[in-house]
């Protein structure tokens, strides 16, 4: 099971425009995102990947490709290039 403590860290550090472009959803207007709704849904389903939450909320649609299996921590570290120490969820109380 994925650690639910990762959720606020991911939501705080993700660059939404870059993330949607990476997934192939460049048409999404990031200014219209309801982050409270995303966070609430994700906390209710903490084992979901962010892509699953976004699809469940109807923000993105199902299309062929591996985009659905993108792990948000891997994306932040390997694509967005944030320092992996930021995501050390074991240290969060």
C-alpha positions in Angstrom: 0.0 0.0 0.0 1.2 3.5 -0.8 1.9 5.8 2.1 -0.9 8.4 2.5 1.6 10.9 3.9 2.9 11.4 0.4 -0.3 13.1 -0.8 0.2 16.6 0.6 3.9 16.6 -0.4 3.0 15.7 -4.0 0.3 18.2 -4.2 2.5 20.9 -2.8 5.4 20.3 -5.2 3.9 19.2 -8.4 4.0 21.5 -11.4 0.5 20.8 -12.8 1.1 22.3 -16.3 4.3 20.3 -16.8 2.6 17.1 -15.3 -0.4 17.2 -17.7 1.9 17.9 -20.6 4.0 14.9 -19.6 0.9 12.7 -19.5 -0.3 14.0 -22.8 -3.1 16.1 -21.6 -1.8 19.6 -22.5 -5.4 20.8 -23.2 -6.3 20.8 -19.5 -6.5 24.3 -18.0 -4.6 24.1 -14.7 -6.3 27.3 -13.5 -9.6 25.4 -13.2 -8.3 22.6 -11.0 -10.0 22.2 -7.7 -7.1 21.1 -5.5 -9.2 20.6 -2.4 -11.4 18.1 -4.3 -8.3 16.3 -5.7 -6.8 16.1 -2.2 -10.0 14.9 -0.6 -10.6 12.2 -3.1 -7.0 11.1 -2.9 -7.0 10.9 0.9 -10.1 8.8 0.7 -8.3 6.5 -1.7 -4.6 6.8 -0.6 -3.5 3.7 -2.5 -4.4 5.3 -5.8 -1.9 6.9 -8.1 -2.6 10.6 -8.8 -3.5 9.6 -12.4 -6.2 7.3 -11.0 -7.6 10.1 -8.9 -7.6 12.5 -11.8 -9.4 10.0 -14.0 -11.9 9.2 -11.3 -12.8 12.9 -11.0 -13.2 13.2 -14.7 -10.2 15.6 -15.1 -8.5 13.3 -17.5 -9.9 10.6 -19.7 -8.9 7.1 -20.4 -6.7 6.8 -23.5 -4.1 4.2 -24.6 -0.6 4.4 -23.2 1.4 4.0 -20.1 0.5 7.4 -18.7 -2.0 5.8 -16.3 0.8 4.0 -14.5 3.0 7.0 -13.8 4.0 7.0 -10.1 3.9 10.6 -8.9 7.0 10.3 -6.8 9.0 9.0 -9.8 7.6 11.8 -11.9 8.6 14.5 -9.4 12.2 13.2 -9.0 13.0 12.0 -12.5 11.1 14.4 -14.7 10.4 17.5 -12.7 13.8 17.1 -11.0 12.9 18.0 -7.5 15.3 17.0 -4.7 14.2 13.5 -3.6 14.8 14.5 0.1 11.7 16.7 -0.2 9.6 13.5 -0.5 11.0 11.7 2.5 7.7 10.6 3.9 9.1 8.5 6.7 10.1 11.7 8.5 6.6 13.2 8.5 4.7 12.9 11.8 
